[in-house]
Amino acid sequence: MLDYLVVGLGLAGISFCEQLEKHGKSFQVINDNSQRASIVAGGLYNPVILKRFTMAWNARSQMDLAIPFYQELEKKLQTQLDYKLPVLRRFASVEEQNLWFDATDKPDLDYFLNTKIKENQNPHIEASLGYGEVQYTGRVDTKVLINKYQEYLLDKSSLLNESIDYAHLELKDECISYKDIQAKKIVFAEGYGLKQNPYFSYLPLNGTKGELLTIKAPELKEEAVIKSSVFIIPLGADLYRVGSTYKWKDKTNVPTDAAKNELLDKLNTFLKCDYEIVSHVAGVRPTVADRRPLVGEHPKYKSLYLLNGFGSRGVLIAPSASQNLYAYIENDEELDAEMNISRFTKKYYTP
Ligand SMILES: Cc1cc2nc3c(=O)[nH]c(=O)nc-3n(C[C@H](O)[C@H](O)[C@H](O)COP(=O)(O)OP(=O)(O)OC[C@H]3O[C@@H](n4cnc5c(N)ncnc54)[C@H](O)[C@@H]3O)c2cc1C
């Protein structure tokens, strides 16, 4: 009998496995490649919403947990994951500069936003009104993280590369069984794959498709993340990620010409050097109508748990949401009411 079965090995699944390892729990993971959000993500961690210059939900405390979390993973997997990079918000008008100054006085924002306007030094970028700088930000290489974590679990024979077949899941009084696996509890972390899960598909997970390009721009030589109508994220070796799009109808992982053209049109308004497109990827963000995660216990079956709904901020949210879910299950601690799926039981769940 295992302590846990975990379904899904994106940022949610990995961060929950880390809780299990930390507390010496036995577990097995089942994961397929049906969802791509964590693999294709830009990987940015940035606590500030750069459209409105406000703090993202709980971002300061999430950040306090996330930074050491990725540092620990770097040690464990013996690879660099966290690249510290400032984010430069390109100003499009004097009004935006004024809004930035107003924001730098506000609680928490005052810690992250540099009060001085940063002049543009890069001849290949058009940014005549300069930038606002967000400090203490960076990028987690989520693709490397996932690949390394998969290897780590395969080495321990703790990972099955397959799709869960929900029809084979049997719910018993105090445990679950799945084929020849018996576990006390099961945690679903399937990202947008939740839609196929008969136990939790009642929840209002919308899903927002996003596409990203990787470009090679040898002249650019930019070391900060530039945020304008799109992000430019430096990856090293003259490569930059450019993204991303937000689309609500198409829920596939298939890259489209329309998104590519949208990204290039936006990029070309401020990038003024030659570049070539190296790759183009797409994934579906697990977004929720009220922009809060979906975490908690099934309303009826007490061995079933959910860790999902990280939207476009999985890098920052995953470590703290996992810690909270683990403490809720094992130590009876309270689950943050804003992310508890119980907020939707009355409205959407039919017993
Ligand atoms: C284009 C794009 C850019 C992004 N940029 C950023 C960013 O810069 N910063 C940031 O913080 N976030 C970003 N995000 C959001 C971030 O990627 C998500 O919040 C996060 O990855 C969600 O993680 P997850 O583990 O919940 O889901 P996923 O990454 O989707 O992982 C779910 C896993 O479960 C598996 N699975 C699903 N169903 C089954 C099944 N039936 N059986 C077995 N396995 C199953 C899937 O294949 C997958 O491996 C971006 C997302 C996109 C699409």
The ligand as an SDF file (V2000), in Angstrom:
LIG
                    3D

 53 58  0  0  0  0  0  0  0  0999 V2000
    2.5080   29.5280  -23.6130 C   0  0  0  0  0  0  0  0  0  0  0  0
    2.5160   29.4890  -22.1190 C   0  0  0  0  0  0  0  0  0  0  0  0
    3.3860   30.3130  -21.4200 C   0  0  0  0  0  0  0  0  0  0  0  0
    3.4150   30.2830  -20.0310 C   0  0  0  0  0  0  0  0  0  0  0  0
    4.3120   31.0750  -19.3830 N   0  0  0  0  0  0  0  0  0  0  0  0
    4.3660   31.0340  -18.0240 C   0  0  0  0  0  0  0  0  0  0  0  0
    5.3320   31.8000  -17.3300 C   0  0  0  0  0  0  0  0  0  0  0  0
    6.1620   32.4940  -17.9310 O   0  0  0  0  0  0  0  0  0  0  0  0
    5.3370   31.7390  -15.9710 N   0  0  0  0  0  0  0  0  0  0  0  0
    4.4420   30.9680  -15.2600 C   0  0  0  0  0  0  0  0  0  0  0  0
    4.4880   30.9430  -14.0200 O   0  0  0  0  0  0  0  0  0  0  0  0
    3.5260   30.2070  -15.9060 N   0  0  0  0  0  0  0  0  0  0  0  0
    3.4650   30.2390  -17.2580 C   0  0  0  0  0  0  0  0  0  0  0  0
    2.5350   29.4890  -17.9250 N   0  0  0  0  0  0  0  0  0  0  0  0
    1.5330   28.7710  -17.1190 C   0  0  0  0  0  0  0  0  0  0  0  0
    2.0810   27.4690  -16.5710 C   0  0  0  0  0  0  0  0  0  0  0  0
    2.6100   26.7740  -17.6400 O   0  0  0  0  0  0  0  0  0  0  0  0
    0.9630   26.6840  -15.8730 C   0  0  0  0  0  0  0  0  0  0  0  0
    0.3990   27.4300  -14.8300 O   0  0  0  0  0  0  0  0  0  0  0  0
    1.5030   25.3790  -15.2810 C   0  0  0  0  0  0  0  0  0  0  0  0
    2.4050   24.7950  -16.1470 O   0  0  0  0  0  0  0  0  0  0  0  0
    0.4020   24.4000  -14.9750 C   0  0  0  0  0  0  0  0  0  0  0  0
    0.9940   23.2460  -14.4540 O   0  0  0  0  0  0  0  0  0  0  0  0
    0.1660   21.9330  -14.2030 P   0  0  0  0  0  0  0  0  0  0  0  0
    1.1120   20.9370  -13.6480 O   0  0  0  0  0  0  0  0  0  0  0  0
   -1.0660   22.2510  -13.4340 O   0  0  0  0  0  0  0  0  0  0  0  0
   -0.3600   21.4750  -15.6540 O   0  0  0  0  0  0  0  0  0  0  0  0
    0.4180   20.8240  -16.8870 P   0  0  0  0  0  0  0  0  0  0  0  0
    1.7110   21.4630  -17.1090 O   0  0  0  0  0  0  0  0  0  0  0  0
   -0.5650   20.8190  -18.0080 O   0  0  0  0  0  0  0  0  0  0  0  0
    0.7360   19.3480  -16.4240 O   0  0  0  0  0  0  0  0  0  0  0  0
   -0.2440   18.3490  -16.3240 C   0  0  0  0  0  0  0  0  0  0  0  0
    0.4050   17.0140  -16.5740 C   0  0  0  0  0  0  0  0  0  0  0  0
   -0.5590   15.9850  -16.3730 O   0  0  0  0  0  0  0  0  0  0  0  0
   -0.5480   15.1020  -17.4740 C   0  0  0  0  0  0  0  0  0  0  0  0
   -1.8760   14.4990  -17.6360 N   0  0  0  0  0  0  0  0  0  0  0  0
   -3.0360   15.1150  -17.9520 C   0  0  0  0  0  0  0  0  0  0  0  0
   -4.0340   14.1960  -18.0430 N   0  0  0  0  0  0  0  0  0  0  0  0
   -3.4750   13.0010  -17.7680 C   0  0  0  0  0  0  0  0  0  0  0  0
   -3.9880   11.6780  -17.7160 C   0  0  0  0  0  0  0  0  0  0  0  0
   -5.2760   11.3940  -17.9540 N   0  0  0  0  0  0  0  0  0  0  0  0
   -3.1340   10.6510  -17.4330 N   0  0  0  0  0  0  0  0  0  0  0  0
   -1.8220   10.8970  -17.1790 C   0  0  0  0  0  0  0  0  0  0  0  0
   -1.2890   12.1540  -17.2000 N   0  0  0  0  0  0  0  0  0  0  0  0
   -2.1140   13.1770  -17.5010 C   0  0  0  0  0  0  0  0  0  0  0  0
   -0.2030   16.0230  -18.6470 C   0  0  0  0  0  0  0  0  0  0  0  0
    0.2110   15.3500  -19.7860 O   0  0  0  0  0  0  0  0  0  0  0  0
    0.8860   16.8770  -18.0140 C   0  0  0  0  0  0  0  0  0  0  0  0
    2.1390   16.2310  -18.0560 O   0  0  0  0  0  0  0  0  0  0  0  0
    2.5060   29.4490  -19.3130 C   0  0  0  0  0  0  0  0  0  0  0  0
    1.6600   28.6010  -20.0110 C   0  0  0  0  0  0  0  0  0  0  0  0
    1.6480   28.6150  -21.4050 C   0  0  0  0  0  0  0  0  0  0  0  0
    0.7380   27.6620  -22.1460 C   0  0  0  0  0  0  0  0  0  0  0  0
  1  2  1  0
  2  3  1  0
  2 52  2  0
  3  4  2  0
  4  5  1  0
  4 50  1  0
  5  6  2  0
  6  7  1  0
  6 13  1  0
  7  8  2  0
  7  9  1  0
  9 10  1  0
 10 11  2  0
 10 12  1  0
 12 13  2  0
 13 14  1  0
 14 15  1  0
 14 50  1  0
 15 16  1  0
 16 17  1  0
 16 18  1  0
 18 19  1  0
 18 20  1  0
 20 21  1  0
 20 22  1  0
 22 23  1  0
 23 24  1  0
 24 25  2  0
 24 26  1  0
 24 27  1  0
 27 28  1  0
 28 29  2  0
 28 30  1  0
 28 31  1  0
 31 32  1  0
 32 33  1  0
 33 34  1  0
 33 48  1  0
 34 35  1  0
 35 36  1  0
 35 46  1  0
 36 37  1  0
 36 45  1  0
 37 38  2  0
 38 39  1  0
 39 40  1  0
 39 45  2  0
 40 41  1  0
 40 42  2  0
 42 43  1  0
 43 44  2  0
 44 45  1  0
 46 47  1  0
 46 48  1  0
 48 49  1  0
 50 51  2  0
 51 52  1  0
 52 53  1  0
M  END
$$$$
